[in-house]
């Protein structure tokens, strides 16, 4: 196990889960609330020998695919009922993001909405946030080291809650915990991580260290994802994927782009349960084609093509091919998306915090054209 200190403390490597008790002691968490989901429980990960000391801790497992305000409130009620003083999130981005919402409201008064970044909530979030330990079981969102949580409010808006204080106080990244991830989820979460590295690299904000991390993460995921998809027991590929996802999360402060502006909006559709990573995978190629019109972005895209060894192929075309190889649908319509939600989606994409850092300024018509291209 290796200890990494970058924005937060990260225990990384095969067997890193053994550090959980020590991390709890360091953060003085004596009464944790466990936030996970039913899939993780069914997979047996909550019965891991290193989690035996948490057997009597209260658990909240009713985590929606896209975390909601109502689920945050339900978990918060459980936290308060048991007198908890910290949160341990075990799972993918959904449990971790929901746990951030609980850690925030456990120590901050009022409604969740007031803390949303787009509504001026960033300075309202203080160091009083309850201590949170994140244990990712996928290599995807990077939420275990990210400063943001995406939560859908009761009115359908999917908003970002952003603060350095929302970064989990400790991340325990053990590739062993991802060995049981089925091929499709390996693909969808891995492509989610890849989209983070690509979009943060293309973001126009000036942050060379974050860009270097994003390029390295991109290279790791590009190489390891097809291997892990074909052979889920390949621990080296799983380790590379987990590090690439972690690196994608470490670069979030540079901002994302149009892929995430659209996927956040689509993820807020109450009538559909759309997987965030799958949406990002479908949207990435057309957004890259649009952004290639920007000279600076085009130069960066060429750099990624060089890193991936694509020769004369474009990154957008290569991503289309990778999606097909990994069994990712190539049309939003196959997920149940219909054209009657385009206007609603585009309006919310324009209001999303990720819209602001797309390399090329986009209009509502631009967003609608992107959606139409993958219908």
Long-range contacts (C-beta under 8 A, 24 or more apart in sequence): 6-145, 6-250, 7-145, 7-147, 7-164, 7-167, 7-250, 8-145, 8-167, 8-168, 8-169, 8-170, 8-171, 9-169, 9-170, 9-171, 10-144, 10-145, 10-170, 10-171, 10-172, 10-173, 10-246, 11-170, 11-171, 11-172, 11-173, 12-173, 12-242, 12-243, 12-246, 13-173, 13-174, 13-175, 13-239, 14-174, 14-175, 14-176, 14-235, 14-239, 15-174, 15-176, 16-172, 16-173, 16-174, 17-48, 17-50, 17-51, 17-135, 17-172, 17-174, 17-176, 17-177, 18-50, 19-172, 20-50, 20-51, 20-88, 20-133, 20-135, 20-172, 21-50, 21-53, 23-133, 23-170, 23-172, 24-86, 24-88, 24-133, 26-170, 27-86, 27-131, 27-133, 27-169, 27-170, 28-85, 28-86, 28-131, 29-85, 29-86, 29-88, 29-131, 29-133, 30-85, 30-86, 31-57, 31-82, 31-83, 31-84, 31-85, 31-86, 32-57, 32-84, 32-85, 32-86, 32-87, 32-88, 32-133, 33-57, 33-58, 33-59, 33-60, 33-75, 33-78, 33-79, 33-82, 33-84, 33-86, 33-87, 33-88, 33-102, 34-58, 34-59, 34-60, 34-88, 34-90, 35-59, 35-60, 35-63, 35-75, 35-87, 35-88, 35-89, 35-90, 35-91, 35-95, 35-98, 35-99, 35-102, 36-60, 36-61, 36-63, 36-89, 36-90, 36-91, 36-95, 37-61, 37-62, 37-63, 37-91, 37-94, 37-95, 38-62, 39-91, 40-90, 40-91, 40-95, 40-137, 43-137, 43-180, 44-180, 45-90, 45-137, 45-177, 45-180, 46-90, 48-177, 51-90, 54-88, 57-88, 58-82, 58-84, 63-91, 63-94, 63-95, 63-98, 64-94, 64-152, 64-273, 65-94, 65-273, 65-274, 65-275, 65-276, 66-94, 66-150, 66-152, 66-158, 66-267, 66-268, 66-273, 66-274, 66-276, 67-94, 67-97, 67-98, 67-101, 67-149, 67-150, 67-151, 67-152, 68-151, 68-152, 68-153, 68-154, 69-101, 69-112, 69-113, 69-151, 69-152, 69-153, 69-154, 70-154, 71-98, 72-98, 72-101, 72-102, 72-105, 72-112, 72-151, 73-105, 75-99, 75-101, 75-102, 76-101, 76-102, 76-105, 76-106, 79-106, 80-106, 84-130, 85-130, 85-131, 86-130, 86-131, 86-132, 86-133, 87-130, 87-131, 87-132, 87-133, 88-132, 88-133, 88-135, 89-132, 89-133, 89-134, 89-135, 89-168, 90-135, 90-137, 91-135, 91-136, 91-137, 91-138, 92-136, 92-137, 92-138, 92-140, 92-141, 92-189, 93-138, 93-140, 93-141, 93-142, 93-143, 93-192, 93-276, 96-134, 96-136, 96-141, 96-143, 96-144, 96-149, 96-168, 97-141, 97-143, 97-149, 97-150, 97-151, 98-149, 98-151, 99-132, 99-134, 99-168, 100-132, 100-143, 100-149, 100-161, 100-166, 100-168, 101-149, 101-151, 101-161, 102-130, 103-129, 103-130, 103-131, 103-132, 103-166, 104-129, 104-130, 104-149, 104-161, 104-166, 106-130, 112-151, 112-153, 112-161, 113-153, 113-159, 115-161, 116-159, 116-160, 116-161, 117-148, 117-159, 117-160, 117-161, 117-162, 117-353, 118-159, 118-160, 118-351, 118-352, 118-353, 119-159, 121-161, 122-162, 122-163, 125-161, 125-163, 125-165, 125-166, 126-165, 127-165, 128-165, 129-163, 129-165, 129-166, 131-169, 132-168, 132-169, 133-168, 133-169, 133-170, 133-171, 133-172, 134-168, 134-170, 134-171, 134-172, 135-171, 135-172, 135-174, 135-177, 136-171, 136-173, 136-177, 136-178, 136-242, 136-245, 137-177, 137-178, 137-181, 138-178, 138-181, 138-185, 138-189, 138-245, 139-175, 139-178, 139-186, 139-189, 139-190, 139-193, 139-228, 139-238, 139-241, 139-242, 139-244, 139-245, 140-188, 140-189, 140-190, 140-192, 140-193, 140-245, 140-277, 141-189, 141-192, 141-193, 141-196, 141-245, 141-249, 141-276, 141-277, 142-193, 142-196, 142-245, 142-246, 142-247, 142-248, 142-249, 142-250, 142-252, 143-249, 144-168, 144-171, 144-173, 144-246, 144-249, 145-171, 145-246, 145-249, 145-250, 146-249, 146-252, 147-252, 147-253, 148-252, 150-264, 150-267, 150-276, 152-267, 152-268, 152-270, 156-268, 156-269, 156-270, 157-268, 157-348, 158-264, 158-265, 158-267, 158-268, 158-348, 158-352, 160-264, 160-352, 160-353, 160-354, 162-353, 171-246, 173-242, 173-243, 173-246, 175-235, 175-238, 175-239, 175-241, 175-242, 176-235, 176-238, 178-238, 178-241, 178-242, 179-232, 179-233, 179-235, 179-238, 180-232, 181-232, 182-232, 183-229, 183-230, 183-232, 183-326, 183-327, 184-327, 186-225, 186-228, 186-229, 186-232, 186-241, 187-225, 187-229, 187-281, 187-326, 187-327, 187-328, 188-275, 188-277, 188-278, 188-281, 188-328, 189-245, 189-277, 190-221, 190-224, 190-225, 190-228, 190-229, 190-241, 190-244, 190-245, 190-277, 190-326, 191-225, 191-277, 191-278, 191-280, 191-281, 191-284, 191-322, 191-323, 191-326, 191-328, 192-245, 192-276, 192-277, 192-280, 192-281, 193-217, 193-221, 193-241, 193-244, 193-245, 193-248, 194-218, 194-221, 194-222, 194-225, 194-244, 194-248, 194-284, 195-259, 195-260, 195-277, 195-280, 195-281, 195-284, 196-245, 196-248, 196-249, 196-251, 196-252, 196-256, 197-221, 197-244, 197-247, 197-248, 197-251, 198-284, 198-288, 198-304, 198-315, 199-255, 199-256, 199-257, 199-259, 199-260, 199-354, 200-248, 200-251, 200-252, 200-254, 200-255, 200-256, 201-251, 201-300, 201-304, 202-257, 202-291, 202-297, 202-300, 202-301, 202-358, 202-359, 203-254, 203-255, 203-256, 203-257, 203-357, 203-358, 203-359, 204-296, 204-357, 204-359, 205-254, 205-255, 205-357, 207-251, 207-253, 207-254, 210-250, 210-251, 210-253, 210-254, 211-251, 211-254, 213-247, 213-250, 213-251, 214-247, 214-248, 214-251, 214-254, 215-303, 215-304, 215-307, 216-247, 217-243, 217-244, 217-245, 217-246, 217-247, 217-248, 217-251, 218-244, 218-304, 218-307, 218-308, 219-307, 219-308, 220-244, 220-247, 221-245, 221-248, 222-307, 222-308, 225-322, 225-326, 226-322, 226-325, 226-326, 229-325, 229-326, 254-357, 255-353, 255-354, 255-356, 255-357, 256-354, 256-357, 257-287, 257-291, 257-354, 257-355, 257-357, 257-358, 257-359, 258-283, 258-287, 258-290, 258-291, 258-349, 258-354, 258-355, 258-358, 258-362, 258-367, 258-370, 259-283, 259-284, 259-287, 259-354, 260-352, 260-354, 261-349, 261-350, 261-352, 261-354, 261-355, 261-358, 261-367, 262-287, 262-345, 262-349, 262-367, 262-370, 262-371, 264-348, 264-349, 264-352, 264-354, 265-344, 265-345, 265-346, 265-348, 265-349, 265-352, 266-332, 266-337, 266-341, 266-345, 268-348, 269-337, 269-341, 269-345, 272-335, 272-336, 272-337, 274-335, 274-336, 274-337, 278-328, 278-329, 278-335, 279-332, 279-335, 281-319, 281-323, 281-326, 281-328, 282-323, 282-328, 282-329, 282-330, 282-331, 282-332, 282-374, 283-370, 283-374, 284-316, 284-319, 285-316, 285-317, 285-319, 285-320, 285-323, 285-374, 286-316, 286-370, 286-373, 286-374, 287-358, 287-370, 288-314, 288-315, 288-316, 288-319, 289-316, 290-360, 290-362, 290-366, 290-370, 291-358, 291-359, 291-360, 292-316, 293-360, 294-359, 294-360, 296-359, 297-359, 297-360, 330-374, 331-374, 331-375, 332-371, 332-374, 332-375, 333-375, 337-371, 337-375, 339-372, 339-375, 342-368, 342-371, 342-372, 343-368, 345-371, 346-371
